Amino acid sequence: MVKFCNKLSAAGAGAIVAIGFAWTPGVSIGAPGSKSQDDIILARQGLMEAISDLLNDGEAPETDAQAITMQAAAETVALTLPPLKFLFPGESNPKNPKFKSTYRSYALPAVWQNPEKFSQYLDAAIDAARALEQATDAKQYPALARSLVASCDACHAQFRAPFESPFDKPEFQGGVAR
């Protein structure tokens, strides 16, 4: 059975709304420890999570409705990725002396060291999402979906640290602190 996200509009809308209040390019995000740093980190993590929920690992749609949903998900991904270019201001870099966020950032220093390369990776993922969105033959969808996931994976390999759940730490057993 093919899994497709049924929360397409909610995920896409929530992601876009998160951008609207989080940060304006060129504007400082506030004093060290300000709520703005937390907002930036949560906005970009929320966007990435919403995008991840929309991705298909390469399964073929079994029905016309699934094909339409898959293309709509690709469109939402293509529309959600561009704002990420603006959600990595210098103060949100954990290596920045002004960084005092409550939340952990999984972005690696390479994001701030090479923003042009980061932007190129985002553009490649946008292009892959657009290709899937605009495909006219559903037989192409699995390969196009895998291409989109590969674009995301390539960016994460260079610019994102692996996620570490706090529940994976030794002091937790079965999700309960010992």
C-alpha positions in Angstrom: 0.0 0.0 0.0 1.3 3.4 -0.9 1.5 6.0 1.9 0.6 9.5 1.0 0.1 12.5 3.3 -3.5 13.5 3.8 -2.5 16.6 5.7 -1.3 18.4 2.6 -3.0 21.7 3.0 -2.5 21.9 6.8 1.2 21.1 6.5 1.8 23.5 3.7 -0.2 26.3 5.2 1.4 25.8 8.6 4.9 25.9 7.1 4.2 29.1 5.2 2.6 30.8 8.2 5.7 29.9 10.3 7.8 31.9 7.9 5.6 35.0 8.1 6.2 35.8 11.7 9.6 34.2 12.4 12.1 36.5 10.7 12.5 39.2 8.1 15.7 39.0 6.0 18.2 41.8 6.9 16.7 42.4 10.3 18.6 41.3 13.4 16.9 38.6 15.3 17.3 40.2 18.7 19.4 40.2 21.7 21.2 37.0 22.8 18.8 34.6 24.3 15.8 36.3 22.7 12.7 34.4 21.8 13.5 35.2 18.1 16.4 32.7 18.0 14.0 30.0 19.2 11.4 31.1 16.7 13.9 30.9 13.8 15.1 27.4 14.8 11.6 26.1 15.4 10.4 27.6 12.1 13.1 25.9 10.0 12.7 22.6 11.9 8.9 22.8 11.4 9.3 23.5 7.7 11.7 20.6 7.3 9.3 18.3 9.2 6.4 19.4 7.1 8.4 18.8 3.9 9.5 15.3 5.1 5.8 14.4 5.8 5.0 15.2 2.2 7.8 13.1 0.6 7.2 9.8 -1.1 10.2 7.4 -1.2 9.4 6.3 -4.8 6.2 4.3 -4.6 4.0 4.4 -7.6 0.6 5.8 -7.1 -2.1 3.1 -7.3 -5.0 5.4 -8.1 -5.6 8.7 -9.9 -6.4 10.3 -6.6 -3.0 9.2 -5.2 -1.3 10.6 -8.3 -3.0 13.9 -7.8 -2.1 14.0 -4.2 1.5 13.1 -5.0 1.7 16.0 -7.4 0.1 18.4 -5.0 2.6 17.3 -2.3 5.4 18.0 -4.7 4.0 21.5 -5.4 3.8 22.2 -1.7 7.4 21.1 -1.2 8.5 23.4 -4.1 6.7 26.3 -2.5 8.0 25.6 1.0 11.7 25.2 0.3 12.6 28.7 -0.9 11.9 30.5 2.4 14.5 28.2 4.1 17.2 30.3 2.4 16.2 33.1 4.8 16.0 31.1 8.0 19.7 30.9 8.7 20.7 34.3 9.9 24.1 34.5 11.6 22.8 34.8 15.1 21.1 31.4 14.7 24.5 29.7 14.2 25.4 27.8 17.4 29.0 28.9 16.8 28.0 32.6 17.0 28.7 34.2 20.4 25.2 35.7 20.4 23.6 32.3 20.1 21.6 31.6 23.2 18.7 29.6 21.9 16.8 27.2 24.1 16.5 24.7 21.2 19.2 22.7 19.6 20.0 23.5 16.0 20.8 20.5 13.7 22.2 22.8 11.1 26.0 22.3 10.6 28.4 25.3 10.5 28.7 24.7 6.7 25.3 26.4 6.3 26.8 29.7 7.4 30.2 29.1 5.9 28.9 28.3 2.4 25.4 29.8 2.0 25.7 29.8 -1.8 26.2 26.1 -1.8 23.3 25.6 0.6 21.2 27.7 -1.7 22.2 25.6 -4.7 21.1 22.4 -2.9 17.8 24.0 -2.1 17.4 25.0 -5.8 18.1 21.5 -6.9 15.4 20.1 -4.5 13.0 22.8 -5.8 13.7 21.7 -9.3 13.2 18.1 -8.4 9.9 18.9 -6.8 8.8 20.9 -9.8 9.7 18.0 -12.1 7.5 15.7 -10.1 4.7 18.3 -9.9 4.7 18.8 -13.6 5.1 15.2 -14.8 2.3 14.0 -17.1 3.0 10.3 -16.9 2.4 8.6 -13.6 4.9 5.9 -14.5 7.6 8.6 -14.1 6.5 9.5 -10.5 8.6 6.8 -8.6 11.8 7.9 -10.3 11.0 11.6 -9.8 10.1 11.1 -6.2 13.4 9.2 -5.6 15.2 12.1 -7.2 13.5 14.6 -4.9 14.4 12.5 -1.8 18.0 12.2 -3.1 18.2 16.0 -3.4 17.1 16.4 0.2 19.5 13.7 1.4 22.4 15.3 -0.4 21.8 18.6 1.3 21.3 17.0 4.7 24.6 15.0 4.3 26.5 18.3 4.0 24.5 20.7 6.0 22.6 18.8 8.8 23.7 16.9 11.8 21.9 13.6 12.5 18.9 14.0 14.7 19.4 12.8 18.3 16.3 12.2 20.3 16.7 13.0 23.9 15.0 9.6 24.6 18.0 7.8 23.1 20.2 9.0 25.9 21.4 6.4 28.4 19.4 8.0 31.3 16.2 7.1 29.5 14.8 3.6 29.3 11.6 3.1 27.5 11.0 6.8 27.3 11.1 7.3 31.1 13.9 8.9 33.0 15.7 6.6 35.4 
